[in-house]
Amino acid sequence: MLNKAQAKNIIKHLADIVYDNIFIINTDGLVIGSNLEETIGTYDETAKIVNNTKMPYIQNNADNSKLYLPIFIDNELVIVVGLNGSFNTIGKYGEFAVKITEILCMETLYNERKAISVENRRNLIENILFGNEDIEIINRKLNIEGYYSLDKYKYLIVVSRLEDTINKRFDEKIFSYTSKTDLYAVFHNKYIILTTIGTSSELKSRMDYIYKDINKKIVITVSNELTNDTSLYNEYNKLTVLNDFYSSGNNFGKYYADKVDLELLIWNVNPELRLSYVNRIFTKFSQSDIIELKKIVIQLVKNNGRLDSTSKNLFVHINTLNYRINKLSLKYGESIKDYRVLMELYIALMVNDFK
């Protein structure tokens, strides 16, 4: 059943074309919309005839006629639209008024169902992650709403919902990448998606596409493949921690839970201890030293300490790379080429990003 705000919207659209008095009456005979404000909230006894017969009804007077038109959605009477004016005018616009009202009612119904669906999905995800309901009850609820049983969902995805991207259009864009069988909702200022994608390669392909297409400052964290033994609550907490970890340092990108154990360890260390560790490691380095150190160390780790591959990736001659490494090693007091020192600096640089 339409409310007053929805009826007002229909009146507005009709009034642009139909210049006579228009009124909308609910199935109880109450006028819920009219371009004559004083009639809103009154009862129209004649409308009850239409409610009973489900047929149009006309009161034909010489100067002022009234045409009552029943509006049906899915074969159910939802409202009665009334036109008040000369017989010729209301006869001319009657069919048009019905068509326009049906379209507007369908749009209203669609939006209401969409809002209900959004809330239902959110409730389902909340029950799955935090509820204590038996798996059979959860599966029954999922099936009623048209979703698969929980064991069909293979990955949990958490996407950061940063302040500058919070808007309905961005929400719709994120969720446009989901399939009909995916469960998704906005929860605790993040996008939560349970997907039925079957393989890791398919998942990575979709994540790559989403990140590239959105072109926004977001962090996407993805779980390991879910099994019947997986605690979704624990996976959600882990992905949320990772998401906050990378978002706090503006390290935007895609991250997979099977490759970020070190980051989780760092995040769970007391912030004061992290800061103390960074200060101790970098005490002899200037800010410009740290920037150069980061470039070299990251490439050395990626290339397993090989200087030739590292120099190529940094686009410098190997002699130049050696000179820079020796200069930084001298400041640090130990050789960066030593693998233990290299890893110590690598961890310190990572902590420095999130201190």
CORKA-V154032 format. One record per pair of residues at least 24 apart in sequence whose C-alpha atoms are under 10 Angstrom apart, sorted by the first residue. I is the first residue (numbers start at 1). J is the second residue. D is the distance in whole Angstrom. If there is no record, write none. Layout:
I/J/D
I/J/D
This chain:
1/26/7
1/27/8
1/77/9
1/78/6
1/79/7
1/105/9
1/108/10
1/109/9
2/26/7
2/27/10
2/32/8
2/33/10
2/78/7
2/79/8
2/105/8
2/108/8
2/109/9
3/32/7
3/33/9
4/31/9
4/32/5
4/33/6
4/34/10
4/40/9
4/41/10
5/32/9
5/33/8
6/32/9
6/33/9
6/104/9
6/105/8
6/108/7
7/31/9
7/32/6
7/33/5
7/34/8
7/79/9
7/81/10
7/101/10
7/104/10
7/105/9
7/108/10
8/32/8
8/33/5
8/34/7
8/35/8
9/33/9
9/104/9
9/108/10
10/34/9
10/81/10
10/97/10
10/100/8
10/101/7
10/102/10
10/103/10
10/104/7
10/105/8
10/108/10
11/35/7
11/81/9
11/101/9
13/97/10
13/100/8
13/101/9
13/104/9
14/93/10
14/96/9
14/97/7
14/98/10
14/100/7
14/101/8
15/97/10
17/93/9
17/96/10
17/97/9
18/83/9
18/89/9
18/90/9
18/92/10
18/93/7
18/94/9
18/96/9
18/97/8
19/83/10
19/84/10
19/85/9
19/89/9
19/90/10
19/93/10
20/83/7
20/84/6
20/85/6
20/86/8
20/89/8
20/90/8
20/93/10
21/66/9
21/82/8
21/83/6
21/84/5
21/85/7
21/90/10
22/66/10
22/67/10
22/81/7
22/82/6
22/83/5
22/84/6
22/85/9
22/90/10
22/97/10
23/68/9
23/80/8
23/81/6
23/82/5
23/83/7
23/84/8
24/68/9
24/69/10
24/79/7
24/80/6
24/81/5
24/82/6
24/83/9
24/101/10
25/51/10
25/68/9
25/70/10
25/78/9
25/79/6
25/80/5
25/81/6
25/82/8
26/51/9
26/77/9
26/78/7
26/79/5
26/80/6
26/81/9
27/51/6
27/52/9
27/70/10
27/77/7
27/78/7
27/79/6
27/80/7
28/79/9
29/79/9
29/80/9
30/79/10
30/80/10
31/79/10
31/80/9
31/81/10
31/82/10
32/79/10
33/81/9
34/81/10
34/82/9
34/83/10
47/79/10
47/80/7
47/81/9
47/82/9
48/80/9
50/77/10
50/79/10
50/80/8
51/77/8
51/78/9
51/79/9
51/80/8
54/80/10
56/80/9
56/81/10
56/82/10
56/94/10
57/82/9
58/82/9
58/83/10
58/84/10
58/87/9
58/90/10
58/91/10
59/84/9
59/87/9
60/85/10
60/86/9
60/87/7
61/85/10
61/86/8
61/87/8
62/86/8
62/87/8
63/87/8
64/90/10
65/89/9
65/90/8
65/91/10
66/90/8
66/91/10
67/91/8
67/94/8
68/94/9
69/94/8
69/95/9
69/97/9
69/98/7
70/98/8
70/102/10
71/97/10
71/98/7
71/99/9
71/101/7
71/102/6
71/105/9
72/98/9
72/101/10
72/102/7
72/105/9
72/106/10
73/102/7
73/103/10
73/105/8
73/106/7
73/109/9
74/106/9
78/102/10
78/105/9
79/105/9
117/145/8
118/183/10
118/184/9
118/185/7
118/186/9
119/185/8
119/186/10
120/145/8
120/185/9
121/145/9
121/147/10
121/182/10
121/183/7
121/184/7
121/185/6
121/186/9
122/183/9
122/184/7
122/185/5
122/186/7
122/187/7
122/192/9
123/185/9
123/187/10
124/183/8
124/184/9
124/185/9
125/183/7
125/184/8
125/185/7
125/186/10
125/187/9
125/192/8
125/193/9
125/194/9
126/185/9
126/187/8
126/233/10
128/231/10
128/232/7
128/233/8
129/231/9
129/232/6
129/233/5
129/234/9
129/235/9
129/236/7
129/237/9
130/232/9
130/233/6
130/234/10
130/236/10
131/233/9
142/183/9
146/180/9
146/181/8
147/180/8
147/181/6
147/182/8
147/183/8
148/181/7
148/182/9
148/183/9
148/196/9
150/194/9
150/196/9
150/226/10
150/227/10
150/228/9
151/196/9
151/226/8
151/227/7
151/228/6
151/229/10
152/181/10
152/182/10
152/194/10
152/195/9
152/196/6
152/197/9
152/198/9
152/226/9
152/227/9
152/228/10
153/181/9
153/182/8
153/183/9
153/193/10
153/194/6
153/195/5
153/196/4
153/197/7
153/198/8
153/225/9
153/226/7
153/227/9
153/228/10
154/194/7
154/195/6
154/196/5
154/197/6
154/198/6
154/199/8
154/200/9
154/203/10
154/223/9
154/224/9
154/225/5
154/226/5
154/227/7
154/228/10
155/193/8
155/194/6
155/195/6
155/196/7
155/197/7
155/198/9
155/199/9
155/200/9
155/203/8
155/222/7
155/223/6
155/224/7
155/225/5
155/226/6
155/227/9
155/232/10
155/235/10
156/183/10
156/184/10
156/192/7
156/193/6
156/194/5
156/195/7
156/196/9
156/221/9
156/222/6
156/223/5
156/224/8
156/225/8
156/226/8
156/232/8
156/235/8
156/236/7
156/239/9
157/184/9
157/190/10
157/191/8
157/192/6
157/193/5
157/194/6
157/195/8
157/207/10
157/220/7
157/221/6
157/222/5
157/223/6
157/224/10
157/235/10
157/236/8
157/239/8
157/240/10
157/256/9
158/184/10
158/186/10
158/187/10
158/190/7
158/191/6
158/192/5
158/193/6
158/194/9
158/219/8
158/220/6
158/221/5
158/222/7
158/223/9
158/236/8
158/238/10
158/239/6
158/240/7
158/242/9
158/243/7
159/186/9
159/189/9
159/190/6
159/191/5
159/192/7
159/193/8
159/218/7
159/219/6
159/220/5
159/221/6
159/222/9
159/239/9
159/240/9
159/243/7
159/254/9
160/186/10
160/188/10
160/189/7
160/190/5
160/191/7
160/192/9
160/217/9
160/218/6
160/219/5
160/220/7
160/221/9
160/240/9
160/243/7
160/244/8
160/246/10
160/247/8
160/252/9
161/186/9
161/187/10
161/188/9
161/189/6
161/190/5
161/191/7
161/217/9
161/218/7
161/219/8
161/220/10
161/247/10
162/189/8
162/190/8
162/216/10
162/217/8
162/218/7
162/219/9
162/247/9
163/189/9
164/216/10
164/217/9
165/216/8
165/217/9
165/218/9
166/190/10
170/214/9
170/216/10
173/210/9
173/213/10
173/214/8
174/210/8
174/211/10
174/214/8
176/210/10
177/206/8
177/207/9
177/209/9
177/210/7
178/206/10
188/240/10
190/240/9
190/243/9
191/220/9
192/236/9
192/240/10
193/222/10
194/223/10
194/226/10
194/232/10
197/225/10
198/225/9
199/225/8
200/224/9
200/225/8
204/254/9
204/256/9
207/253/10
207/254/7
207/255/10
208/253/9
208/254/8
210/254/10
211/252/10
211/253/7
211/254/8
212/253/10
216/252/9
216/253/10
217/247/9
217/250/8
217/251/9
217/252/6
217/253/8
218/243/9
218/246/9
218/247/8
218/250/9
218/251/9
218/252/5
218/253/7
218/254/9
219/243/6
219/244/9
219/245/10
219/246/7
219/247/6
219/250/9
219/251/8
219/252/5
219/253/5
219/254/6
219/255/8
220/246/9
220/247/10
220/252/8
220/253/6
220/254/5
220/255/6
220/256/8
221/246/9
221/253/9
221/254/6
221/255/5
221/256/6
221/257/7
221/260/10
222/254/8
222/255/6
222/256/5
222/257/6
222/258/9
223/255/9
223/256/6
223/257/5
223/258/7
224/256/7
224/257/6
224/258/6
224/259/10
225/257/10
225/258/9
238/264/8
239/264/10
241/267/8
241/268/9
242/267/8
245/353/10
245/354/7
245/355/10
246/353/9
246/354/8
247/354/9
248/353/9
248/354/7
248/355/9
249/352/9
249/353/6
249/354/5
249/355/8
250/353/9
250/354/9
251/353/8
251/354/9
262/347/9
262/350/9
263/347/9
263/350/8
263/351/9
263/354/10
266/347/9
266/348/10
266/350/8
266/351/7
266/354/9
266/355/9
267/351/8
267/354/8
267/355/9
269/351/10
270/355/10
271/351/10
271/354/9
271/355/7
272/355/8
273/355/9
274/348/9
274/351/6
274/352/8
274/354/9
274/355/6
275/348/10
275/351/8
275/352/8
275/354/9
275/355/6
276/355/9
277/347/10
277/348/7
277/351/8
277/352/9
277/355/10
278/345/9
278/347/9
278/348/6
278/349/8
278/350/9
278/351/7
278/352/6
278/353/10
278/355/8
279/348/9
279/352/9
280/348/9
281/332/8
281/344/8
281/345/7
281/348/7
281/349/9
282/331/10
282/332/8
282/345/9
282/348/8
282/349/9
282/352/9
283/331/10
283/332/9
284/328/10
284/331/6
284/332/6
284/333/9
285/328/8
285/331/7
285/332/8
289/324/10
289/327/10
289/328/7
289/331/10
290/328/9
290/349/8
290/352/10
291/349/10
292/324/9
292/325/10
292/328/9
293/324/9
293/325/8
293/328/7
293/329/10
293/336/10
293/345/9
293/346/9
293/349/9
294/345/9
294/346/8
294/348/10
294/349/7
294/350/9
296/321/8
296/324/9
296/325/8
296/336/10
296/342/10
296/346/10
297/325/9
297/336/8
297/337/9
297/342/7
297/343/8
297/345/7
297/346/6
297/349/9
298/342/9
298/343/10
298/345/9
298/346/7
298/349/9
298/350/10
300/336/9
300/337/9
300/339/10
300/342/8
300/343/10
300/346/10
301/339/9
301/342/8
301/343/8
301/346/8
304/339/9
305/336/10
305/337/7
305/338/9
305/339/7
305/342/8
306/337/9
307/337/9
